[in-house]
């Protein structure tokens, strides 16, 4: 069964850091472009970061310089390192893999930035 599972979310104070993991099963992440998205309450889901099969990365302006997307192919996992977190980063974070005919989504991980 093709599946993505996020982990690593939680509650963190402003200025803190978290690392989210996106582990794949049923397929090899290495062969797909991967994106991290987030959705805050009452807002649309937005793209946060992407990494291609060749390792090229791109970021939303709102997280550039603070977030880092990376992949560990032997572990079949993609990470999102989040530093200098702000209250406006609070959201459910999802990873997704772009297959030819569809996009596979994980179940999401809650990130709350609050003092």
C-alpha positions in Angstrom: 0.0 0.0 0.0 1.4 3.4 -1.0 1.5 5.6 2.0 3.2 8.7 3.5 3.4 9.2 7.3 4.4 12.5 8.9 5.8 12.8 12.4 7.7 15.3 14.5 5.0 18.0 15.0 4.2 19.5 18.4 4.1 22.7 20.5 7.1 25.0 20.4 7.8 28.5 21.6 8.4 31.4 19.1 12.0 31.3 18.0 12.2 27.5 18.5 12.8 24.7 16.1 11.2 21.5 14.9 12.0 18.8 12.4 9.2 17.1 10.6 9.7 13.7 8.9 7.8 12.2 6.0 8.3 8.4 5.7 7.2 6.5 2.7 6.0 2.9 2.4 4.9 1.0 -0.6 7.1 3.0 -2.9 10.6 4.7 -3.1 10.6 8.4 -2.4 13.8 8.8 -4.3 12.0 8.6 -7.6 9.5 11.4 -6.9 9.3 15.1 -6.4 8.2 15.8 -2.8 6.4 18.8 -1.4 5.6 20.0 2.1 2.4 22.0 2.4 0.6 23.5 5.4 -2.9 24.6 6.2 -3.8 27.0 9.0 -7.3 27.2 10.4 -9.6 29.1 8.0 -7.0 29.3 5.3 -6.2 27.5 2.1 -3.5 24.9 2.0 -0.2 26.4 0.8 3.0 25.1 -0.6 5.9 25.5 1.8 8.9 23.7 0.2 9.7 21.3 -2.6 12.6 19.0 -3.4 13.0 17.4 -6.8 14.4 13.9 -7.6 17.7 15.7 -8.4 17.8 17.4 -5.1 16.9 20.9 -6.2 14.9 22.8 -3.6 12.5 25.7 -3.5 10.7 27.6 -0.7 7.8 29.9 -0.2 9.0 33.4 0.5 7.5 33.3 4.0 9.8 30.5 5.1 12.9 31.1 3.0 16.0 31.2 5.1 14.2 29.5 8.1 13.1 26.2 6.7 15.2 23.5 5.0 13.8 20.5 3.0 16.0 17.5 2.6 15.8 13.8 1.7 17.5 10.7 3.1 17.1 8.1 0.4 18.4 5.1 2.3 15.8 5.9 5.0 13.1 6.6 2.4 12.3 9.8 4.2 12.0 13.5 3.5 12.6 16.1 6.3 11.5 19.6 6.9 13.8 21.4 9.3 12.0 24.5 10.7 14.0 27.2 12.6 13.1 30.5 14.0 9.5 29.5 14.2 6.8 32.2 14.4 3.2 32.0 15.6 2.1 32.4 12.0 3.8 29.1 11.2 1.1 27.3 13.2 -0.7 24.9 10.9 -1.2 21.3 10.0 1.8 20.3 7.8 1.4 17.7 5.0 3.9 16.0 2.8 2.9 14.9 -0.7 4.5 12.9 -3.5 3.6 13.7 -7.2 2.8 10.5 -9.1 2.1 10.6 -12.8 -1.7 10.5 -12.4 -2.2 11.6 -8.8 -0.7 13.2 -5.7 -0.3 11.1 -2.6 -0.8 12.9 0.7 0.2 12.1 4.2 -2.2 12.4 7.1 -0.7 15.6 8.4 1.2 16.8 11.5 0.1 19.6 13.8 2.7 22.3 14.5 1.7 25.0 17.1 4.0 27.9 17.8 2.9 29.7 20.9 4.3 31.0 24.2 
